[in-house]
Amino acid sequence: MKIYLIIFHLTLFLFGFIFVEHHLRTPDRAAASRQSLMTDNSGIAARLAAVGQIGTAQAQSTSTPTQVAATETAATETTVDGQKVYQASCIACHGAGIAGAPMVGNAAAWASRIEAGADSLYSNAINGFQGSSGMMPGKGGNASLSDDEVKAAVDYMVTQSQ
């Protein structure tokens, strides 16, 4: 019985030694495995790609050039709903008058700003503004807004405040 225990322990020791030795020789094994999974044809890289990239690739591969051009034209012609942008981003300050923001619907507060012109309003809304009556962070502090979305929100607030 004693010989069986010695053989068992030697086998266990040998297996442990081989296991540890194998892993010590390949310290970047996990990174190499990840890299091979991302570059082979297993499809993992495609599943991990951004949804927009996959949609763009599919649209380009299945569409004719005229269909792609029509889609791009339609995308540029879509109008931005200023009211939705206002309600999502601008209402926090312009609904309560925080930091000197003129409240939507207050014609007296908006009169001098409207007289300055739409370009001035757009510039201040997009780039930010620091004045004696208050301050406005660029894009209202929401950097994800496009310039067109900011302009649409400004137009909405102006029409509601005249």
C-alpha positions as CSV (number, residue, x, y, z in Angstrom):
1,M,0.0,0.0,0.0
2,K,2.8,2.4,0.8
3,I,4.2,2.0,-2.7
4,Y,0.9,3.0,-4.2
5,L,0.9,6.2,-2.2
6,I,4.5,7.0,-3.3
7,I,3.6,6.4,-6.9
8,F,0.4,8.5,-6.6
9,H,2.3,11.4,-5.0
10,L,5.1,11.2,-7.6
11,T,2.5,11.3,-10.4
12,L,0.7,14.2,-8.8
13,F,4.0,16.0,-8.4
14,L,5.1,15.3,-12.0
15,F,1.7,16.5,-13.3
16,G,1.9,19.7,-11.2
17,F,5.5,20.3,-12.3
18,I,4.6,19.9,-16.0
19,F,1.5,22.1,-15.6
20,V,3.4,25.0,-13.9
21,E,6.4,24.7,-16.3
22,H,4.1,24.9,-19.3
23,H,2.5,28.1,-18.0
24,L,5.7,29.7,-17.0
25,R,7.1,29.3,-20.5
26,T,4.2,31.2,-22.0
27,P,3.5,34.3,-19.9
28,D,1.5,36.0,-22.6
29,R,-0.6,32.9,-23.4
30,A,-3.9,34.5,-22.5
31,A,-3.2,37.6,-24.6
32,A,-2.1,35.4,-27.5
33,S,-5.3,33.4,-27.2
34,R,-7.4,36.5,-27.2
35,Q,-5.6,37.9,-30.2
36,S,-6.0,34.6,-32.2
37,L,-9.7,34.6,-31.5
38,M,-10.1,38.2,-32.6
39,T,-8.2,37.6,-35.9
40,D,-9.2,34.2,-37.1
41,N,-12.5,33.4,-38.9
42,S,-14.4,32.5,-35.8
43,G,-16.6,35.6,-36.1
44,I,-16.0,36.9,-32.6
45,A,-14.5,40.1,-34.0
46,A,-17.5,40.7,-36.1
47,R,-19.9,40.1,-33.1
48,L,-17.9,42.5,-31.0
49,A,-17.8,45.3,-33.6
50,A,-19.9,48.3,-33.1
51,V,-23.5,48.0,-34.3
52,G,-23.1,51.1,-36.6
53,Q,-20.1,49.6,-38.2
54,I,-21.9,46.4,-38.9
55,G,-24.9,48.2,-40.3
56,T,-22.7,50.4,-42.5
57,A,-20.8,47.4,-43.8
58,Q,-24.0,45.5,-44.6
59,A,-25.6,48.5,-46.3
60,Q,-22.6,49.1,-48.5
61,S,-22.3,45.4,-49.4
62,T,-26.0,44.9,-50.4
63,S,-26.8,48.3,-51.9
64,T,-26.2,49.8,-55.2
65,P,-24.4,53.1,-55.4
66,T,-27.6,55.0,-56.2
67,Q,-29.3,53.4,-53.2
68,V,-26.4,54.4,-51.0
69,A,-26.5,58.0,-52.4
70,A,-30.3,58.2,-51.8
71,T,-29.9,57.0,-48.2
72,E,-27.1,59.5,-47.5
73,T,-29.3,62.3,-49.0
74,A,-32.2,61.3,-46.9
75,A,-30.1,61.2,-43.8
76,T,-28.9,64.8,-44.4
77,E,-32.4,66.0,-45.1
78,T,-33.9,64.7,-41.9
79,T,-35.0,67.6,-39.7
80,V,-34.1,67.8,-36.1
81,D,-36.9,68.3,-33.7
82,G,-35.9,71.3,-31.6
83,Q,-38.6,70.6,-29.0
84,K,-37.3,67.1,-28.3
85,V,-33.7,68.4,-28.0
86,Y,-34.9,71.2,-25.7
87,Q,-36.8,68.7,-23.5
88,A,-33.9,66.3,-23.4
89,S,-31.1,68.7,-22.7
90,C,-32.0,72.4,-22.4
91,I,-35.0,72.4,-20.1
92,A,-32.9,71.8,-17.0
93,C,-31.6,75.4,-17.1
94,H,-33.9,77.2,-19.5
95,G,-37.0,75.9,-17.8
96,A,-36.0,77.1,-14.3
97,G,-33.7,80.1,-15.2
98,I,-30.6,78.4,-13.6
99,A,-27.3,80.3,-14.0
100,G,-29.0,83.3,-15.6
101,A,-30.5,81.2,-18.4
102,P,-33.4,83.0,-20.0
103,M,-36.6,81.0,-19.3
104,V,-38.4,79.8,-22.4
105,G,-41.6,81.9,-22.8
106,N,-40.2,85.0,-21.1
107,A,-40.2,87.5,-24.0
108,A,-38.5,90.3,-22.0
109,A,-35.5,88.0,-21.2
110,W,-35.1,86.9,-24.8
111,A,-35.7,90.2,-26.5
112,S,-32.1,91.5,-26.5
113,R,-30.8,88.1,-27.4
114,I,-33.1,87.8,-30.3
115,E,-32.2,91.3,-31.5
116,A,-28.5,90.2,-31.6
117,G,-29.4,87.7,-34.3
118,A,-29.6,84.0,-34.9
119,D,-25.9,83.7,-35.6
120,S,-25.0,85.1,-32.2
121,L,-27.5,82.8,-30.5
122,Y,-26.2,79.8,-32.3
123,S,-22.6,80.7,-31.6
124,N,-23.2,81.3,-27.9
125,A,-25.2,78.0,-27.6
126,I,-22.6,75.9,-29.5
127,N,-19.4,77.4,-28.1
128,G,-20.6,78.6,-24.7
129,F,-21.0,82.1,-23.2
130,Q,-19.9,83.9,-20.1
131,G,-21.6,87.3,-19.4
132,S,-22.7,89.6,-16.7
133,S,-26.1,88.1,-16.6
134,G,-25.0,84.5,-16.4
135,M,-23.2,81.7,-18.2
136,M,-23.9,79.0,-20.7
137,P,-21.6,76.0,-21.2
138,G,-21.0,74.9,-24.8
139,K,-23.9,72.9,-26.1
140,G,-25.5,73.3,-22.8
141,G,-23.0,70.9,-21.2
142,N,-24.1,68.0,-23.5
143,A,-21.1,67.5,-25.8
144,S,-22.9,64.7,-27.7
145,L,-25.3,67.2,-29.3
146,S,-24.5,68.1,-32.9
147,D,-24.5,71.7,-34.0
148,D,-27.7,71.1,-36.0
149,E,-29.4,69.8,-32.8
150,V,-28.3,72.8,-30.8
151,K,-29.5,75.2,-33.6
152,A,-32.9,73.4,-33.7
153,A,-33.3,73.8,-29.9
154,V,-32.3,77.5,-30.1
155,D,-34.9,78.0,-32.9
156,Y,-37.5,76.2,-30.8
157,M,-36.8,78.4,-27.7
158,V,-36.8,81.6,-29.7
159,T,-40.2,80.8,-31.3
160,Q,-41.6,80.0,-27.9
161,S,-40.3,83.2,-26.4
162,Q,-41.3,85.9,-28.9
